[in-house]
Amino acid sequence: MAITTRHTLLTGSWNADVATMETAIGHFKADGRSRNDCQVVFFEIVRDGHLHVNVTHKHPTKEVRGWAGPANVAGGVLHNRTFAVTAPTRMLRQIRDMVLAARI
């Protein structure tokens, strides 16, 4: 299972948090049976102070509480959520739950 990250941040508000989370995501380990590649994208929207996170899997996954979706996109199946005043460790736990969600 390959897990990749990228970001398109418009301001410096989330730079440190996103850098920390991208590093941690690089250490996520899926169980050896999973073959569900995943991309995590961090982004901001103009005049919106939230951090938006898209997680796209190659194949559908079980639903994870707090995540919107699924939506079928060119790269697979996308789930999304936003964060505002959330500690990076909590954001990371919630992202990990989605990244490592069981394939259906």
Summary of the structure (lengths in Angstrom):
residues: 104
radius of gyration: 13.0
end to end distance: 15.1
largest distance: 41.9
contacts: 286
relative contact order: 0.23
helix: 22%
strand: 38%
